Amino acid sequence: MQKKIPMRQCLGCREMKPKRELIRVVRSPEGEISLDFKGKANGRGAYICRQPACLAKAMKSRALERAFSAPVPLEVMARLQAEMEAGGE
């Protein structure tokens, strides 16, 4: 029997994609927002495609802020952009 592939929704394009294809942004129980590349960090997670267009849409619609009910630091957004430029499609 084939193993089930976990699917998550991108905050930018709103498409369901396999979890491994997305970047996870996590808000820890202490309220710290960071990137989670292993997918195991404790806290509330939100997912974004590895495409700069999806990040731009998510930033414009303030989707990350709504997902976490908290402002997202500029350092996190800068790291996300750098990650997409380095490892984009």
C-alpha distances in whole Angstrom, upper triangle without the diagonal:
4,7,9,12,15,18,22,25,28,31,33,31,29,26,23,21,19,20,20,23,25,28,28,32,32,35,35,37,40,40,39,38,36,33,30,28,26,25,25,29,30,31,31,29,29,28,30,29,30,33,36,36,34,36,39,38,37,40,42,40,40,37,36,39,38,35,36,40,41,43,41,43,44,43,39,40,42,39,36,38,39,35,35,37,36,33,33,31
4,6,9,12,15,19,22,24,28,29,28,26,23,19,18,15,17,17,19,22,24,25,28,29,32,33,34,38,37,37,35,33,30,27,25,23,22,23,26,28,29,28,26,26,24,26,25,26,29,32,33,30,32,35,34,33,36,39,37,37,33,33,36,35,32,34,37,39,40,38,40,41,40,36,36,38,35,33,35,35,32,31,34,33,29,29,27
4,6,9,13,16,20,22,25,27,26,24,21,18,16,13,14,14,17,19,22,22,25,26,29,29,31,34,34,33,31,29,27,23,22,19,18,19,23,24,25,25,23,23,22,23,23,24,27,30,31,28,30,33,32,31,34,36,35,34,31,30,33,32,29,30,34,35,37,35,37,38,37,33,33,35,32,30,32,33,29,29,32,31,27,27,26
4,6,9,13,16,19,22,24,23,21,18,14,13,10,11,13,15,17,20,19,23,23,26,27,29,32,31,31,29,27,25,22,21,19,17,18,21,22,23,22,20,20,19,21,20,22,25,28,28,25,27,30,29,28,31,33,31,31,28,27,30,29,25,27,31,32,34,32,34,36,35,31,31,33,31,28,30,31,28,27,30,30,26,26,25
4,6,10,13,16,19,21,20,18,15,11,10,7,8,9,11,13,16,16,20,21,24,25,27,30,29,29,26,24,22,19,17,16,14,16,19,21,21,20,18,17,15,17,16,18,21,24,25,22,24,27,26,24,28,30,28,28,25,24,27,26,23,25,28,30,31,29,31,32,31,28,28,30,27,24,27,27,24,23,26,26,22,22,21
4,7,10,13,16,19,18,16,13,10,8,6,6,8,11,11,14,13,17,17,20,21,23,27,26,25,23,22,19,16,16,14,12,14,17,18,18,16,14,14,12,15,15,17,20,23,23,20,21,25,23,22,25,27,25,25,21,21,24,23,19,21,25,26,28,26,28,29,29,25,25,27,25,22,25,26,22,22,25,25,22,21,21
4,7,10,13,15,14,12,10,6,5,4,5,9,10,10,13,12,15,17,20,22,24,27,25,25,22,21,18,17,16,16,13,15,18,19,18,16,13,12,10,12,12,15,17,20,20,17,19,22,20,19,22,24,22,22,19,18,22,20,17,20,23,25,26,24,27,28,27,24,23,26,24,21,23,24,21,20,24,24,21,20,19
4,7,9,12,12,9,8,5,6,6,5,9,9,8,10,10,12,14,17,19,21,24,22,22,19,18,16,15,15,15,12,15,16,17,16,13,10,9,7,9,10,13,15,18,18,14,15,19,17,15,18,20,19,18,15,15,18,17,14,16,19,21,22,20,23,24,24,20,20,23,21,18,20,22,19,18,22,22,20,19,19
4,6,9,8,6,5,4,6,9,9,12,11,9,11,11,13,14,17,20,22,24,22,22,19,18,16,16,16,17,14,17,18,19,17,14,11,8,7,8,9,13,14,16,15,12,13,16,14,12,16,17,15,16,12,13,16,14,12,15,18,20,20,19,22,23,23,20,19,22,21,17,19,21,19,17,21,22,20,18,18
4,5,6,5,6,7,7,10,10,12,10,7,9,10,11,14,16,20,22,24,22,21,17,17,15,15,15,17,15,18,18,19,18,15,11,8,5,5,6,10,10,12,12,8,9,12,10,9,12,14,13,13,10,11,14,14,11,14,17,18,19,17,20,20,20,17,16,18,18,14,15,18,16,14,18,19,17,15,16
4,6,5,8,10,11,14,13,15,13,10,11,11,11,13,15,19,21,23,20,19,16,16,15,16,17,19,16,19,19,20,17,14,11,7,6,6,8,11,12,12,11,7,8,10,8,6,9,11,9,9,6,7,11,10,9,12,14,15,15,14,17,18,19,15,14,17,17,13,15,18,17,15,18,20,19,17,18
4,6,8,11,12,15,15,16,14,11,12,13,13,16,18,22,24,26,22,22,18,18,16,18,18,21,19,22,22,23,21,17,14,11,9,6,7,10,9,10,8,4,6,7,5,4,8,9,8,10,8,9,13,12,12,15,17,18,17,15,18,18,19,16,14,16,17,13,13,17,16,13,16,19,18,15,16
4,5,9,10,14,15,16,13,12,13,15,16,19,21,24,27,29,26,25,21,21,19,20,20,22,20,24,24,25,23,20,17,13,11,8,8,11,10,11,8,6,9,10,7,8,12,12,11,13,11,13,16,15,15,18,20,21,21,19,22,21,22,20,17,19,20,16,16,19,18,15,18,20,19,16,16
4,7,9,13,13,16,14,12,14,14,15,18,20,23,25,27,25,24,21,21,19,20,20,22,19,22,23,23,21,18,15,12,10,9,10,13,13,14,12,9,11,13,10,10,13,14,12,13,10,13,16,14,13,16,18,20,21,19,22,23,24,21,19,21,21,18,19,22,20,18,21,23,21,18,18
4,6,10,12,14,12,11,14,15,17,19,22,25,27,29,27,26,23,22,20,20,20,21,19,22,23,24,22,19,16,13,11,10,9,13,13,15,13,10,13,15,13,13,16,17,15,17,14,15,19,18,16,19,22,23,24,22,25,25,26,22,21,23,23,19,20,22,20,18,21,23,20,17,17
4,7,9,12,10,10,13,14,16,18,21,24,26,29,26,26,23,22,20,19,19,19,17,20,21,22,21,18,15,12,10,10,10,13,14,17,16,13,15,18,16,15,19,20,18,19,16,17,20,19,16,19,22,24,25,23,26,26,27,23,22,24,23,20,21,23,21,19,22,23,20,18,18
4,6,8,7,7,11,12,15,18,21,23,26,28,27,26,22,21,18,17,16,17,15,18,20,21,21,18,15,13,10,10,8,11,13,16,16,13,15,18,17,16,19,21,20,21,17,18,21,20,18,20,23,25,25,23,26,26,26,22,21,23,22,18,20,21,19,17,20,21,17,16,15
4,6,6,7,11,12,15,17,21,23,25,28,26,25,22,21,18,16,14,14,12,16,18,20,20,18,15,13,10,11,10,12,15,18,18,16,17,21,20,18,22,24,23,23,20,19,23,22,19,21,25,26,27,24,26,27,26,23,22,24,22,19,21,22,18,17,21,20,17,16,15
4,6,6,8,9,12,14,17,19,22,24,23,22,19,17,14,12,11,11,9,12,14,16,16,15,11,11,8,10,10,11,15,18,18,15,16,20,19,17,20,23,22,21,18,17,21,20,17,19,22,23,24,22,24,24,24,20,20,22,19,17,19,20,17,16,20,19,16,16,16
4,6,8,9,13,15,19,20,23,26,24,23,20,17,14,12,9,9,9,12,15,17,18,17,14,13,10,11,10,11,14,17,19,16,17,21,21,19,22,24,24,23,20,19,22,23,20,21,25,25,25,23,24,25,23,20,20,21,18,16,18,19,15,14,18,17,14,14,14
4,7,10,13,16,20,22,25,27,25,24,20,18,14,13,11,12,11,15,17,20,20,18,15,13,10,9,7,7,10,14,15,13,14,18,18,17,19,22,22,22,19,18,22,22,19,21,25,25,25,22,24,23,22,19,18,20,17,14,16,17,13,12,15,15,11,11,11
4,6,10,13,16,19,22,24,22,20,17,15,11,10,9,11,10,14,15,17,17,15,11,9,6,5,5,6,9,12,13,11,11,15,15,14,16,19,19,18,15,14,18,18,16,17,21,21,21,18,20,20,19,16,15,17,15,11,14,15,12,11,14,14,12,11,12
4,7,10,13,16,19,21,19,17,13,11,8,7,7,9,9,12,13,15,15,13,10,8,6,5,6,7,10,12,14,11,10,14,15,13,15,18,18,17,14,12,16,17,15,15,19,19,18,15,17,17,16,12,12,14,11,8,11,12,9,9,13,13,11,11,13
4,6,10,12,16,17,16,14,11,9,6,5,7,9,7,10,9,12,11,10,6,6,5,7,9,10,13,15,16,13,12,16,16,13,15,18,18,16,13,11,14,15,12,12,16,16,16,14,15,16,15,12,12,15,12,10,13,14,12,12,16,16,14,15,17
4,7,10,13,15,12,11,7,6,5,6,9,11,9,11,10,11,10,8,6,5,6,8,11,12,15,15,17,14,12,15,15,12,13,17,16,14,12,8,11,13,10,10,13,13,13,10,12,13,12,9,10,13,11,9,12,14,12,13,17,17,16,17,19
4,6,10,11,9,8,6,6,6,6,10,11,9,10,7,8,6,5,4,6,9,11,15,16,18,19,20,17,15,18,18,15,16,19,18,15,13,10,12,13,10,8,12,12,13,10,12,15,14,10,12,15,13,12,16,17,15,17,20,20,19,20,23
4,7,8,6,5,4,7,9,10,13,14,12,12,9,8,5,5,7,9,12,14,18,19,21,21,23,20,17,20,20,16,17,20,19,15,14,10,11,12,10,7,10,9,11,9,11,14,14,11,14,16,15,14,18,19,18,20,23,23,23,23,26
4,5,5,5,6,8,11,11,14,14,13,11,8,6,4,7,9,12,15,17,21,22,24,25,26,23,21,24,24,20,20,23,22,19,17,14,14,15,13,10,12,12,13,12,14,17,16,14,16,19,17,17,21,22,20,22,25,25,25,26,29
4,5,8,10,12,14,14,18,18,16,14,10,7,6,8,11,14,18,20,24,25,28,28,29,26,24,26,26,23,23,26,24,21,19,16,16,16,14,11,13,12,15,15,16,20,19,17,20,22,21,21,24,25,24,26,29,29,29,30,32
4,6,9,12,15,15,19,19,18,16,12,10,9,11,14,16,20,22,26,27,29,28,30,27,25,27,27,23,23,26,25,21,20,17,16,17,16,12,13,12,14,14,15,18,18,16,19,21,20,21,24,25,24,27,29,29,29,30,33
4,6,10,13,14,18,19,17,17,13,11,9,10,12,14,17,19,23,24,26,25,27,24,21,23,24,20,19,22,21,18,17,14,12,14,13,9,10,8,10,10,11,15,15,13,16,19,18,18,21,23,22,24,27,27,27,28,31
4,7,10,12,16,17,16,15,12,11,9,10,12,14,16,18,21,22,24,23,25,23,20,22,23,19,18,22,21,17,17,13,13,15,14,10,12,10,10,9,9,13,12,10,13,16,15,15,19,20,19,21,24,24,24,25,29
4,7,10,13,15,14,14,11,11,9,9,10,11,13,14,18,18,20,20,21,19,16,18,19,16,15,18,18,15,14,10,10,13,11,9,11,9,9,7,8,11,10,7,10,13,12,12,15,16,16,18,20,21,21,22,25
4,7,10,12,12,12,10,11,10,11,10,11,12,13,16,16,18,18,20,18,15,18,19,16,15,19,19,16,15,12,13,15,14,12,14,13,12,9,9,11,9,6,9,11,9,10,13,14,13,15,18,18,18,19,22
4,6,9,9,11,9,12,11,12,9,10,10,11,13,13,15,16,18,16,13,17,18,15,15,19,19,17,15,12,14,17,14,13,17,15,15,11,12,13,10,7,9,11,8,8,11,12,10,12,15,15,14,16,19
4,6,6,7,6,10,10,11,9,10,10,12,14,13,17,18,20,18,16,19,20,17,18,22,22,19,17,14,17,18,15,15,18,17,18,14,15,16,14,11,13,15,11,11,14,14,12,14,17,16,15,17,19
4,6,8,9,12,14,14,11,12,11,12,13,12,16,17,20,18,16,20,21,19,20,23,24,22,20,17,20,21,18,18,22,21,21,17,18,18,16,13,15,15,12,11,14,14,10,13,16,14,12,14,17
4,5,7,11,13,14,12,13,13,14,15,15,19,21,23,21,20,23,24,22,23,26,26,24,22,19,22,23,20,19,23,23,23,20,21,22,19,16,18,19,16,15,18,17,14,16,19,17,15,17,19
4,6,9,10,11,9,10,10,13,14,15,18,20,22,19,18,22,23,20,21,25,24,22,19,17,20,20,17,17,20,20,21,19,20,21,20,16,18,20,16,15,18,19,15,17,20,19,17,18,20
4,6,9,11,10,13,13,16,18,18,22,24,26,23,22,25,26,23,24,27,27,24,22,19,21,22,18,17,21,21,22,20,21,23,21,18,20,22,19,18,21,21,18,20,23,22,20,22,24
4,6,9,9,12,13,16,18,19,22,24,26,23,21,24,25,22,23,26,25,23,20,17,19,20,16,15,18,18,19,17,18,20,19,15,18,20,17,17,20,21,18,20,23,22,21,23,25
4,7,9,12,15,18,21,22,25,26,28,24,23,26,26,22,23,27,26,23,20,17,18,19,16,14,17,17,19,17,19,21,20,17,20,22,20,19,23,23,21,23,26,26,24,26,28
4,6,10,13,16,20,21,24,25,26,23,21,24,24,20,21,24,22,20,17,14,15,15,12,10,13,13,16,15,17,20,19,16,18,21,19,18,22,23,21,23,26,26,25,26,28
4,7,10,14,17,19,22,22,23,20,18,21,21,17,18,21,19,16,14,11,12,12,9,7,11,12,14,13,16,19,19,15,17,20,19,17,21,22,20,21,25,25,24,24,26
4,7,10,14,16,18,19,20,17,15,19,18,14,16,19,18,15,12,10,12,12,8,8,12,13,14,13,16,18,17,14,15,18,16,14,18,20,17,18,22,22,21,21,23
4,7,11,13,15,16,17,13,12,15,14,11,13,16,14,12,9,7,10,10,7,8,12,13,14,12,15,17,17,13,13,16,15,13,16,18,16,16,20,21,19,19,20
4,7,10,12,13,14,10,10,14,13,10,13,16,15,13,10,9,13,13,10,12,15,16,16,14,16,17,17,13,13,16,14,11,14,16,14,13,17,18,16,15,17
4,7,8,10,10,7,7,10,10,8,11,13,13,13,10,9,13,14,12,14,17,17,17,14,16,16,16,13,12,14,13,9,11,14,12,10,14,15,14,12,14
4,5,8,9,6,7,11,11,10,13,15,15,15,13,13,17,17,15,17,21,21,20,17,19,19,18,15,14,15,14,10,11,14,11,9,12,14,11,9,10
4,7,9,8,8,11,12,12,14,16,17,17,16,15,19,20,18,20,23,22,21,18,19,18,17,15,13,14,12,9,9,11,8,6,9,10,8,6,7
4,5,6,7,9,10,11,13,15,16,17,15,15,19,20,19,21,24,23,22,19,20,18,18,16,13,14,14,10,9,11,10,6,9,11,9,6,7
4,5,5,6,9,10,10,12,14,15,15,15,18,19,19,21,23,22,20,17,18,16,16,14,11,12,12,9,7,10,10,6,8,11,11,8,10
4,5,5,6,9,10,11,12,14,14,15,18,19,19,21,23,22,21,18,20,18,19,17,13,14,15,12,10,13,13,10,11,15,14,11,12
4,5,5,6,9,10,11,12,11,12,15,16,15,18,20,20,19,16,18,17,18,15,13,14,15,11,11,14,13,10,13,15,14,12,13
4,5,5,6,8,10,10,10,10,13,14,14,16,18,17,16,13,14,13,14,12,9,11,12,8,8,11,11,9,11,14,14,12,14
4,5,5,6,9,10,10,11,14,15,16,17,19,18,16,14,15,14,15,14,10,12,14,11,9,13,14,11,13,16,16,14,16
4,5,5,6,8,8,10,13,13,14,17,18,18,16,15,17,16,18,16,13,15,16,13,13,16,16,14,16,19,19,16,17
4,6,5,6,5,7,9,10,10,13,14,14,13,12,14,14,16,13,11,14,15,12,12,16,16,14,16,19,19,17,18
4,6,5,7,7,9,11,12,13,14,13,11,10,12,11,13,12,9,11,13,11,11,15,15,14,16,19,19,18,20
4,5,8,10,11,12,14,16,16,15,13,13,15,14,17,15,12,15,17,15,14,18,19,17,19,22,22,20,22
4,5,8,9,9,11,14,14,14,13,13,16,16,18,17,14,17,19,16,16,20,20,19,21,24,24,22,23
4,6,5,6,9,10,10,10,9,9,12,13,16,14,12,15,17,15,15,19,19,18,21,23,23,22,24
4,5,5,6,9,10,11,10,10,14,14,17,14,12,16,17,14,16,19,19,18,20,23,22,21,22
4,5,5,6,8,8,8,7,11,12,14,11,10,14,14,12,14,17,17,16,19,21,21,20,22
4,6,5,6,5,5,6,10,12,14,12,11,15,16,14,16,19,19,19,22,24,24,23,26
4,5,5,7,8,10,14,16,18,15,15,18,19,17,19,22,22,22,25,27,26,25,27
4,6,8,10,10,14,16,18,15,15,18,18,16,19,21,20,20,24,25,24,23,25
4,5,8,8,12,15,16,13,14,18,18,16,19,21,21,21,24,26,25,25,27
4,7,9,13,16,18,15,16,20,20,19,21,24,24,24,27,29,28,28,30
4,6,9,13,15,13,14,17,18,17,20,22,22,23,25,27,27,27,30
4,6,9,12,11,11,14,16,15,17,20,20,21,23,25,25,25,28
4,7,8,7,7,11,12,11,14,16,16,17,20,21,22,22,25
4,5,6,7,9,10,11,13,15,16,17,19,20,22,22,25
4,5,5,6,9,10,11,12,14,15,17,18,20,20,24
4,5,5,6,9,10,10,12,14,15,16,18,19,23
4,5,5,6,9,10,10,12,14,15,16,17,20
4,5,5,6,9,10,11,12,14,15,15,19
4,5,5,6,9,10,11,12,14,15,18
4,5,5,6,9,10,10,12,13,17
4,5,5,6,9,10,11,11,14
4,5,5,6,9,10,10,13
4,5,5,6,9,10,13
4,6,5,6,8,11
4,5,5,5,8
4,6,5,9
4,6,9
4,7
4
